[in-house]
């Protein structure tokens, strides 16, 4: 018994639209990777991986954080971006030649950043290059998970890296724990994410900051 083309299964309009969207996202990801591998890192922007709790900052947030980090670091300072690749990218766009900036990330797609990339697993908080120990003028950190364990381990990393200044972006519900671990206080500026999040996020520092005390 033969089957005609009319008997072949057909996708619904909704399924076809979803499939088309998936193909478009894959094509964008492939273009981004090709640009990164060709050295065009400024245009490298992989898709968020929600399983890794990735939520990229919007443009205003990335710019504000980058400018603050550069203000603290000065013309020849060193900046560590911990689980904060969008802030790293913006810093790279704005930074003077004398500034060093590192991207500490679990997601190995960010190896595209070359020598600036440092593999980082918050479950191994001090498994990092010895030369980075207490060498960073400012550490900009955004713990990937809104959980006490994650913040505690990230705080160990921050203390390993920092000379004395830290910018921490996390949920406002972590305020008391963040203060105990790092001596930070909330600023008026509230980080925002490109795709939106329901949790109230805040920016915390252990020093006074005019730029981060300007509201959105």
C-alpha positions in Angstrom: 0.0 0.0 0.0 1.6 3.2 -1.2 1.5 6.7 0.5 0.8 9.8 -1.5 2.2 13.2 -0.7 -1.2 14.2 0.6 -0.8 11.7 3.4 2.6 13.2 4.6 2.4 14.9 8.0 2.2 18.7 7.8 3.4 21.2 10.4 0.9 23.7 11.8 1.4 27.4 11.1 2.6 27.9 14.7 5.1 25.1 14.5 6.4 26.5 11.2 6.9 29.9 12.7 8.7 28.5 15.7 11.0 26.4 13.4 11.7 29.5 11.3 12.6 31.5 14.4 15.0 28.7 15.5 16.7 28.7 12.1 17.1 32.5 12.3 18.6 32.3 15.8 21.0 29.6 14.7 22.1 31.7 11.7 22.7 34.7 13.9 24.8 32.7 16.3 26.9 31.3 13.5 27.5 34.8 12.1 28.5 36.0 15.5 30.9 33.2 16.0 32.4 33.8 12.5 32.9 37.5 13.4 34.6 36.6 16.7 36.9 34.1 15.1 37.9 36.6 12.4 38.9 39.1 15.2 35.8 41.3 15.1 35.1 40.8 18.8 33.1 44.0 19.1 30.3 42.4 17.2 30.4 39.1 19.0 27.2 38.6 21.0 26.1 35.0 21.5 22.5 34.1 22.4 21.8 34.1 26.1 21.8 30.5 27.5 19.2 30.5 30.2 20.3 27.2 31.5 23.5 29.0 32.5 21.3 31.9 34.0 22.6 34.3 31.3 20.7 37.6 31.0 22.5 40.3 29.1 22.4 44.0 30.3 20.7 46.6 28.2 22.8 49.3 26.6 22.3 51.9 29.4 23.3 49.5 32.1 26.4 48.2 30.2 27.5 51.7 29.5 27.0 53.0 33.1 28.9 50.1 34.6 31.7 50.3 32.1 32.2 54.0 32.7 32.2 53.5 36.5 34.7 50.7 36.3 37.0 52.8 34.1 36.7 55.8 36.4 37.9 53.6 39.3 40.6 51.9 37.3 42.1 55.0 35.9 44.3 55.2 32.8 46.5 52.2 33.5 44.4 50.1 35.9 43.2 46.5 35.8 39.5 45.4 35.7 38.0 42.0 36.3 34.5 41.3 35.0 33.2 38.2 36.8 30.2 36.5 35.1 29.5 39.9 33.4 30.5 39.6 29.7 28.3 42.4 28.4 30.0 44.8 30.8 33.3 43.5 29.6 32.4 44.2 26.0 31.4 47.7 26.7 34.6 48.4 28.7 36.6 47.1 25.7 34.8 49.6 23.5 35.5 52.6 25.8 38.8 51.8 27.5 42.1 53.6 26.9 45.0 51.5 25.7 46.7 51.4 29.1 43.8 49.6 30.9 43.7 45.8 31.2 40.3 44.1 31.4 39.5 40.4 31.9 36.4 38.4 31.3 36.0 35.6 33.8 33.4 33.2 32.4 32.2 29.6 32.6 30.8 29.8 29.1 33.6 28.8 26.8 32.1 30.6 23.8 33.8 33.7 25.3 37.1 32.2 24.4 36.6 34.5 21.4 37.8 37.3 23.6 41.3 35.8 23.4 43.8 36.4 26.2 41.2 38.4 28.1 39.2 35.3 28.7 39.7 33.4 31.9 37.7 30.2 32.5 35.8 30.6 35.8 33.6 28.2 37.7 32.1 29.7 40.8 32.1 26.3 42.5 35.9 26.6 42.4 36.2 30.2 43.5 40.0 30.6 43.6 41.0 28.3 40.8 42.4 31.3 38.9 45.7 32.4 37.6 48.1 33.4 40.5 49.0 36.6 38.7 45.5 37.9 39.2 45.5 37.6 42.9 44.9 41.0 44.6 45.8 42.7 41.3 42.5 44.3 40.1 41.8 47.9 40.8 38.1 47.1 40.5 36.1 43.9 40.3 32.8 44.0 38.6 30.8 40.9 39.4 27.3 39.6 38.6 26.8 36.2 40.3 25.0 33.9 37.8 22.4 32.6 40.3 20.3 34.4 42.9 21.3 32.1 45.7 23.2 32.5 48.9 25.7 29.7 48.0 26.5 31.4 44.7 27.0 34.8 46.2 29.2 33.4 49.0 31.5 31.6 46.5 31.6 34.6 44.2 32.5 36.8 47.1 35.6 34.5 47.7 36.5 35.1 44.1 36.1 38.8 44.4 38.3 39.0 47.5 40.9 36.9 45.7 41.0 39.3 42.7 40.5 42.8 44.3 42.8 45.4 45.6 40.0 47.2 47.4 37.0 48.2 45.2 34.1 46.1 44.0 31.0 46.7 42.0 28.4 44.0 42.6 25.2 43.5 40.6 22.6 41.2 42.1 19.1 41.0 43.4 18.1 43.4 46.1 17.1 40.5 48.3 20.8 39.7 48.7 21.4 43.1 50.3 22.2 42.0 53.8 24.3 39.0 52.8 26.3 41.2 50.3 27.0 43.7 53.0 28.2 41.1 55.4 30.4 39.4 52.9 31.9 42.4 51.0 31.0 45.6 53.0 28.9 46.9 50.0 25.9 49.3 50.0 23.2 49.7 47.4 23.4 52.6 44.9 20.5 54.3 43.4 21.2 53.0 39.9 19.3 49.8 39.1 20.8 47.5 36.5 18.4 46.5 33.7 18.5 43.6 31.3 17.8 43.5 27.6 15.1 40.9 27.8 13.7 42.0 31.2 13.7 40.2 34.5 11.0 40.2 37.2 13.5 40.3 40.1 14.5 43.7 41.4 18.2 44.1 40.7 20.6 46.6 42.3 24.1 47.8 42.0 26.2 47.6 45.2 29.7 49.1 45.9 32.0 49.3 48.8 32.9 53.0 48.0 31.0 56.2 47.2 30.1 56.6 43.5 28.5 59.7 42.0 27.8 58.0 38.7 26.0 55.0 40.3 24.0 57.3 42.6 22.4 58.9 39.6 19.0 57.1 39.0 18.0 55.5 35.7 
